[in-house]
Amino acid sequence: MIAAHTTVSVKRGTVIGEYGDELDSDEVVKTGLAASILEAPVRGTRPVTGRTDTPRTYVLRMWRRFELRQDDRIVDERTGSEYVVTTLAPTTRFVGLGSTRAELQRVT
Protein backbone atom coordinates (compact mmCIF):
# COMPACT_ATOMS: atom_id res chain seq x y z
CA MET A 1 0.00 0.00 0.00
CA ILE A 2 1.30 3.45 -0.84
CA ALA A 3 1.32 6.41 1.48
CA ALA A 4 -0.27 9.43 -0.14
CA HIS A 5 1.53 12.62 0.78
CA THR A 6 -0.46 15.09 -1.30
CA THR A 7 -3.64 15.54 -3.30
CA VAL A 8 -3.69 16.24 -7.02
CA SER A 9 -5.94 17.75 -9.67
CA VAL A 10 -6.09 16.44 -13.23
CA LYS A 11 -6.31 18.82 -16.22
CA ARG A 12 -7.18 17.54 -19.67
CA GLY A 13 -7.81 18.80 -23.19
CA THR A 14 -6.65 21.39 -25.68
CA VAL A 15 -8.02 24.58 -27.21
CA ILE A 16 -7.16 26.55 -30.35
CA GLY A 17 -5.34 29.81 -29.61
CA GLU A 18 -5.94 33.13 -31.30
CA TYR A 19 -3.19 32.39 -33.83
CA GLY A 20 -4.57 28.95 -34.71
CA ASP A 21 -2.11 26.98 -32.59
CA GLU A 22 -3.11 24.20 -30.21
CA LEU A 23 -2.78 25.11 -26.51
CA ASP A 24 -3.37 23.14 -23.33
CA SER A 25 -6.79 23.65 -21.81
CA ASP A 26 -7.01 24.37 -18.09
CA GLU A 27 -10.19 22.28 -17.78
CA VAL A 28 -10.00 20.44 -14.47
CA VAL A 29 -11.60 16.99 -14.72
CA LYS A 30 -10.93 15.83 -11.14
CA THR A 31 -9.63 17.34 -7.89
CA GLY A 32 -8.66 16.05 -4.48
CA LEU A 33 -7.16 12.70 -5.54
CA ALA A 34 -4.84 11.34 -2.83
CA ALA A 35 -1.48 10.62 -4.45
CA SER A 36 2.23 10.15 -4.06
CA ILE A 37 4.66 11.91 -6.43
CA LEU A 38 8.29 10.86 -6.10
CA GLU A 39 11.34 11.63 -8.22
CA ALA A 40 12.36 8.58 -10.22
CA PRO A 41 15.94 7.33 -10.20
CA VAL A 42 18.12 8.94 -12.86
CA ARG A 43 18.56 6.74 -15.92
CA GLY A 44 21.97 6.61 -17.50
CA THR A 45 21.63 7.17 -21.24
CA ARG A 46 23.77 8.76 -23.91
CA PRO A 47 21.86 11.50 -25.66
CA VAL A 48 22.26 11.47 -29.44
CA THR A 49 21.96 15.25 -29.60
CA GLY A 50 25.00 15.82 -27.39
CA ARG A 51 22.92 17.50 -24.70
CA THR A 52 24.46 17.32 -21.26
CA ASP A 53 21.32 17.81 -19.17
CA THR A 54 19.53 14.89 -17.54
CA PRO A 55 15.72 15.07 -17.71
CA ARG A 56 14.14 14.40 -14.34
CA THR A 57 11.14 12.12 -14.26
CA TYR A 58 8.66 11.52 -11.48
CA VAL A 59 6.43 8.61 -10.55
CA LEU A 60 2.78 9.16 -9.66
CA ARG A 61 0.85 6.59 -7.65
CA MET A 62 -2.77 6.90 -6.64
CA TRP A 63 -4.37 4.18 -4.54
CA ARG A 64 -7.72 4.84 -6.17
CA ARG A 65 -8.15 3.89 -9.82
CA PHE A 66 -8.63 6.88 -12.06
CA GLU A 67 -8.56 6.87 -15.86
CA LEU A 68 -5.49 8.96 -16.63
CA ARG A 69 -4.52 9.64 -20.24
CA GLN A 70 -1.20 10.40 -21.80
CA ASP A 71 -0.64 14.19 -21.89
CA ASP A 72 -2.98 14.82 -18.94
CA ARG A 73 -1.57 17.46 -16.64
CA ILE A 74 -1.25 16.74 -12.93
CA VAL A 75 -1.23 19.61 -10.43
CA ASP A 76 0.16 18.91 -6.96
CA GLU A 77 -2.38 20.75 -4.78
CA ARG A 78 0.12 21.03 -1.91
CA THR A 79 3.04 22.60 -3.81
CA GLY A 80 1.38 23.95 -6.96
CA SER A 81 3.86 22.06 -9.18
CA GLU A 82 2.49 20.90 -12.53
CA TYR A 83 3.50 17.73 -14.37
CA VAL A 84 2.56 16.08 -17.66
CA VAL A 85 1.78 12.36 -17.92
CA THR A 86 4.35 10.80 -20.26
CA THR A 87 3.82 7.07 -19.66
CA LEU A 88 0.98 5.08 -18.13
CA ALA A 89 1.67 1.85 -16.28
CA PRO A 90 -0.76 -1.00 -16.89
CA THR A 91 -3.11 -1.92 -14.07
CA THR A 92 -1.86 -5.15 -12.55
CA ARG A 93 -4.82 -5.95 -10.31
CA PHE A 94 -8.05 -7.00 -11.94
CA VAL A 95 -9.98 -7.55 -8.72
CA GLY A 96 -10.34 -5.08 -5.88
CA LEU A 97 -9.14 -1.52 -5.69
CA GLY A 98 -5.82 -1.53 -7.50
CA SER A 99 -3.88 1.65 -8.11
CA THR A 100 -3.14 4.13 -10.86
CA ARG A 101 0.52 4.56 -11.79
CA ALA A 102 2.16 6.90 -14.28
CA GLU A 103 5.48 8.47 -15.18
CA LEU A 104 5.52 12.26 -15.17
CA GLN A 105 7.71 15.09 -16.31
CA ARG A 106 7.61 18.39 -14.44
CA VAL A 107 6.54 21.42 -16.49
CA THR A 108 6.40 24.15 -13.80
C-alpha positions as CSV (number, residue, x, y, z in Angstrom):
1,M,0.0,0.0,0.0
2,I,1.3,3.5,-0.8
3,A,1.3,6.4,1.5
4,A,-0.3,9.4,-0.1
5,H,1.5,12.6,0.8
6,T,-0.5,15.1,-1.3
7,T,-3.6,15.5,-3.3
8,V,-3.7,16.2,-7.0
9,S,-5.9,17.7,-9.7
10,V,-6.1,16.4,-13.2
11,K,-6.3,18.8,-16.2
12,R,-7.2,17.5,-19.7
13,G,-7.8,18.8,-23.2
14,T,-6.6,21.4,-25.7
15,V,-8.0,24.6,-27.2
16,I,-7.2,26.6,-30.4
17,G,-5.3,29.8,-29.6
18,E,-5.9,33.1,-31.3
19,Y,-3.2,32.4,-33.8
20,G,-4.6,28.9,-34.7
21,D,-2.1,27.0,-32.6
22,E,-3.1,24.2,-30.2
23,L,-2.8,25.1,-26.5
24,D,-3.4,23.1,-23.3
25,S,-6.8,23.6,-21.8
26,D,-7.0,24.4,-18.1
27,E,-10.2,22.3,-17.8
28,V,-10.0,20.4,-14.5
29,V,-11.6,17.0,-14.7
30,K,-10.9,15.8,-11.1
31,T,-9.6,17.3,-7.9
32,G,-8.7,16.1,-4.5
33,L,-7.2,12.7,-5.5
34,A,-4.8,11.3,-2.8
35,A,-1.5,10.6,-4.4
36,S,2.2,10.2,-4.1
37,I,4.7,11.9,-6.4
38,L,8.3,10.9,-6.1
39,E,11.3,11.6,-8.2
40,A,12.4,8.6,-10.2
41,P,15.9,7.3,-10.2
42,V,18.1,8.9,-12.9
43,R,18.6,6.7,-15.9
44,G,22.0,6.6,-17.5
45,T,21.6,7.2,-21.2
46,R,23.8,8.8,-23.9
47,P,21.9,11.5,-25.7
48,V,22.3,11.5,-29.4
49,T,22.0,15.3,-29.6
50,G,25.0,15.8,-27.4
51,R,22.9,17.5,-24.7
52,T,24.5,17.3,-21.3
53,D,21.3,17.8,-19.2
54,T,19.5,14.9,-17.5
55,P,15.7,15.1,-17.7
56,R,14.1,14.4,-14.3
57,T,11.1,12.1,-14.3
58,Y,8.7,11.5,-11.5
59,V,6.4,8.6,-10.5
60,L,2.8,9.2,-9.7
61,R,0.8,6.6,-7.7
62,M,-2.8,6.9,-6.6
63,W,-4.4,4.2,-4.5
64,R,-7.7,4.8,-6.2
65,R,-8.1,3.9,-9.8
66,F,-8.6,6.9,-12.1
67,E,-8.6,6.9,-15.9
68,L,-5.5,9.0,-16.6
69,R,-4.5,9.6,-20.2
70,Q,-1.2,10.4,-21.8
71,D,-0.6,14.2,-21.9
72,D,-3.0,14.8,-18.9
73,R,-1.6,17.5,-16.6
74,I,-1.2,16.7,-12.9
75,V,-1.2,19.6,-10.4
76,D,0.2,18.9,-7.0
77,E,-2.4,20.8,-4.8
78,R,0.1,21.0,-1.9
79,T,3.0,22.6,-3.8
80,G,1.4,23.9,-7.0
81,S,3.9,22.1,-9.2
82,E,2.5,20.9,-12.5
83,Y,3.5,17.7,-14.4
84,V,2.6,16.1,-17.7
85,V,1.8,12.4,-17.9
86,T,4.3,10.8,-20.3
87,T,3.8,7.1,-19.7
88,L,1.0,5.1,-18.1
89,A,1.7,1.9,-16.3
90,P,-0.8,-1.0,-16.9
91,T,-3.1,-1.9,-14.1
92,T,-1.9,-5.1,-12.6
93,R,-4.8,-6.0,-10.3
94,F,-8.1,-7.0,-11.9
95,V,-10.0,-7.5,-8.7
96,G,-10.3,-5.1,-5.9
97,L,-9.1,-1.5,-5.7
98,G,-5.8,-1.5,-7.5
99,S,-3.9,1.6,-8.1
100,T,-3.1,4.1,-10.9
101,R,0.5,4.6,-11.8
102,A,2.2,6.9,-14.3
103,E,5.5,8.5,-15.2
104,L,5.5,12.3,-15.2
105,Q,7.7,15.1,-16.3
106,R,7.6,18.4,-14.4
107,V,6.5,21.4,-16.5
108,T,6.4,24.2,-13.8
